[in-house]
Amino acid sequence: MIATAVSSLVTDGRAAGCRAIDLRVEGGIELRLLPDRGLDAGDAWFAGVPLDWRSPVGETAAVDFDWMQSFGGGLMVTCGLRNVGVPSEGHGQHGDFTFQKAVVEAVERSGDALIVQGRIAEVAALGHHLEVERTWRTYADQGLVQLEDVVTNRGRETEPALQLYHVNLGPPLWAEGAELLLDARATHPRDEDAMPYADSWNRAPGVVE
């Protein structure tokens, strides 16, 4: 099995100064992980075919804790831990998890898997301290990526830890005729704007003009 993990520091463009970890596995899904963006997943490929959607912003450092200015797309962006969705109760859109810097604790190979482990902490005044232990795995000879998050409340008070995984699939994978299969107990429209798509959310609409 050919498998490599290359750590680097971006030297130019909007992401200048940010860390990256590029995982390459023979016959598997290749991932670019972003430690300075909550250890989220940027670009991803399978057999040379891109899997993710990119916004016009592209890969970037966090911009003024502003979700829209900082949203570059990529395979997965984490929303939370104190808010998901529109700004609420003093928290910005989708919270500030993706603006946090991860401590990378391990990059290793185990069997057919390349594994990256990191720790992300959200700490604020008045005892708020939520910590996420994050583990990514990508496997050789399989179209399989696994993400495992363990959230621990290290603060003084009981509080919710909200998490939403903002998955951004793009062409040619997510194109007209593609269907998303999800092993979920139930799915529900998030608001009235989503209601018309309640029966078609899992099918790619094709090009919208």
C-alpha positions as CSV (number, residue, x, y, z in Angstrom):
1,M,0.0,0.0,0.0
2,I,1.2,3.5,-0.9
3,A,0.2,6.1,1.7
4,T,1.6,9.4,2.5
5,A,0.8,12.3,4.9
6,V,2.4,15.6,4.1
7,S,2.2,18.6,6.4
8,S,2.8,22.1,4.9
9,L,2.4,25.8,5.5
10,V,0.6,27.8,2.8
11,T,2.8,30.6,1.6
12,D,0.6,32.6,-0.7
13,G,-3.0,33.6,-1.3
14,R,-5.9,34.0,1.1
15,A,-4.8,31.0,3.1
16,A,-1.2,32.2,3.6
17,G,0.2,31.2,6.9
18,C,-2.3,28.4,7.5
19,R,-1.3,24.8,8.0
20,A,-2.5,21.9,5.8
21,I,-2.1,18.1,5.9
22,D,-2.5,16.3,2.6
23,L,-3.4,12.6,2.9
24,R,-2.7,10.4,-0.1
25,V,-3.8,6.7,-0.2
26,E,-3.5,4.3,-3.1
27,G,-7.0,3.5,-4.5
28,G,-8.7,5.5,-1.8
29,I,-10.1,9.0,-1.0
30,E,-7.4,11.6,-0.8
31,L,-8.0,14.5,1.7
32,R,-6.6,17.9,2.5
33,L,-7.2,18.7,6.2
34,L,-7.0,22.2,7.6
35,P,-5.8,22.4,11.2
36,D,-6.2,26.2,11.3
37,R,-9.9,25.8,10.4
38,G,-11.0,23.4,13.1
39,L,-9.3,20.4,11.4
40,D,-12.1,20.5,8.8
41,A,-11.7,18.8,5.4
42,G,-10.9,20.9,2.3
43,D,-10.4,19.4,-1.1
44,A,-11.0,15.7,-1.6
45,W,-10.5,13.3,-4.6
46,F,-11.1,9.7,-5.5
47,A,-9.2,8.2,-8.5
48,G,-8.3,11.8,-9.5
49,V,-11.9,12.9,-9.5
50,P,-12.7,15.9,-7.2
51,L,-15.5,15.2,-4.7
52,D,-16.1,18.6,-3.1
53,W,-17.6,21.9,-4.1
54,R,-15.6,25.1,-3.7
55,S,-17.0,28.6,-3.2
56,P,-15.5,31.6,-5.0
57,V,-13.7,32.4,-1.7
58,G,-11.6,29.2,-2.0
59,E,-9.3,28.0,0.7
60,T,-8.7,30.8,3.1
61,A,-7.8,31.8,6.6
62,A,-10.6,32.9,8.9
63,V,-11.8,36.4,8.0
64,D,-13.0,38.5,10.9
65,F,-15.0,35.5,12.4
66,D,-17.4,36.1,9.5
67,W,-18.9,32.8,8.1
68,M,-19.7,34.0,4.6
69,Q,-16.4,35.7,4.0
70,S,-14.6,32.7,5.4
71,F,-16.7,30.0,3.7
72,G,-14.5,28.4,1.0
73,G,-16.5,25.2,0.6
74,G,-14.4,22.0,0.8
75,L,-15.7,18.5,1.7
76,M,-16.8,19.4,5.2
77,V,-17.1,22.5,7.4
78,T,-18.1,22.1,11.0
79,C,-20.8,24.4,12.4
80,G,-21.1,24.9,16.2
81,L,-20.5,24.5,19.0
82,R,-22.7,27.2,20.5
83,N,-24.8,28.0,17.4
84,V,-25.8,26.4,14.1
85,G,-27.8,28.3,11.5
86,V,-28.6,32.0,11.5
87,P,-27.0,34.4,14.1
88,S,-28.6,33.8,17.5
89,E,-28.2,35.0,21.1
90,G,-25.1,36.9,20.4
91,H,-23.4,34.1,18.4
92,G,-22.6,34.5,14.7
93,Q,-23.9,32.4,11.8
94,H,-23.0,28.7,12.3
95,G,-20.9,29.5,15.5
96,D,-17.1,29.8,15.5
97,F,-15.9,26.2,15.5
98,T,-14.3,26.5,12.0
99,F,-12.3,29.5,13.2
100,Q,-10.5,27.6,15.9
101,K,-7.0,26.3,15.6
102,A,-6.6,22.5,16.2
103,V,-3.7,21.0,18.1
104,V,-2.6,18.1,15.9
105,E,-1.7,15.2,18.2
106,A,-1.0,12.3,15.8
107,V,-0.6,11.6,12.1
108,E,0.0,7.9,11.6
109,R,-0.7,4.8,9.6
110,S,-2.5,1.8,10.9
111,G,-3.2,-1.1,8.6
112,D,-4.8,0.2,5.5
113,A,-5.7,3.6,7.1
114,L,-4.1,6.9,7.4
115,I,-5.2,8.6,10.6
116,V,-5.1,12.2,11.8
117,Q,-6.0,13.0,15.4
118,G,-6.4,16.5,16.8
119,R,-8.0,18.5,19.6
120,I,-10.1,21.7,19.2
121,A,-11.2,23.8,22.2
122,E,-13.7,26.6,22.4
123,V,-13.0,28.6,25.6
124,A,-14.8,31.8,26.7
125,A,-15.5,33.7,29.8
126,L,-17.8,32.6,32.6
127,G,-16.6,29.0,32.5
128,H,-17.5,28.0,29.0
129,H,-15.0,25.3,27.8
130,L,-16.0,22.7,25.2
131,E,-13.4,20.5,23.7
132,V,-13.5,18.2,20.7
133,E,-11.3,15.2,20.1
134,R,-11.4,14.7,16.3
135,T,-10.1,11.7,14.3
136,W,-10.1,11.4,10.6
137,R,-9.4,8.1,8.8
138,T,-9.0,7.4,5.0
139,Y,-8.4,4.0,3.7
140,A,-6.4,2.5,0.8
141,D,-8.4,0.6,-1.8
142,Q,-11.7,1.9,-0.5
143,G,-13.9,4.9,-1.2
144,L,-14.3,5.4,2.5
145,V,-13.6,8.3,4.9
146,Q,-14.5,8.2,8.5
147,L,-14.8,11.1,11.0
148,E,-15.2,10.6,14.7
149,D,-15.8,13.5,17.1
150,V,-15.9,13.3,20.9
151,V,-17.1,16.5,22.6
152,T,-16.3,17.0,26.3
153,N,-17.6,19.8,28.5
154,R,-14.8,20.9,30.7
155,G,-16.6,23.9,32.0
156,R,-18.4,24.4,35.3
157,E,-22.0,24.4,34.0
158,T,-24.0,22.0,32.0
159,E,-24.6,23.3,28.5
160,P,-25.6,22.1,25.0
161,A,-22.9,21.4,22.4
162,L,-24.4,22.0,19.0
163,Q,-22.8,20.5,15.9
164,L,-23.7,20.5,12.2
165,Y,-21.6,18.9,9.5
166,H,-21.8,21.2,6.5
167,V,-21.0,18.7,3.7
168,N,-20.3,20.3,0.3
169,L,-20.4,17.8,-2.6
170,G,-19.6,19.1,-6.1
171,P,-19.4,18.1,-9.7
172,P,-18.7,15.7,-11.3
173,L,-19.7,13.6,-8.3
174,W,-22.8,15.7,-7.5
175,A,-24.3,16.2,-10.9
176,E,-27.7,15.6,-12.4
177,G,-28.8,12.0,-11.8
178,A,-26.8,11.6,-8.6
179,E,-28.5,10.4,-5.5
180,L,-27.5,10.7,-1.8
181,L,-28.1,7.6,0.3
182,L,-28.4,8.4,4.0
183,D,-29.1,5.9,6.8
184,A,-31.2,8.3,8.8
185,R,-34.2,7.7,11.1
186,A,-35.9,10.7,9.6
187,T,-35.2,13.9,7.6
188,H,-37.1,17.2,8.0
189,P,-37.0,20.5,6.1
190,R,-35.1,23.1,8.1
191,D,-37.5,25.9,7.3
192,E,-40.3,27.0,5.0
193,D,-37.8,27.8,2.2
194,A,-36.8,24.1,2.2
195,M,-40.3,22.7,2.3
196,P,-40.7,22.4,-1.6
197,Y,-37.6,20.1,-1.6
198,A,-38.8,17.8,1.2
199,D,-39.2,14.9,-1.3
200,S,-36.2,15.6,-3.5
201,W,-33.4,16.8,-1.2
202,N,-31.4,13.7,-1.9
203,R,-31.3,14.0,-5.7
204,A,-28.9,16.4,-7.5
205,P,-30.9,19.0,-9.5
206,G,-28.4,19.5,-12.3
207,V,-27.6,22.9,-13.6
208,V,-29.9,25.7,-12.4
209,E,-30.1,28.7,-14.6
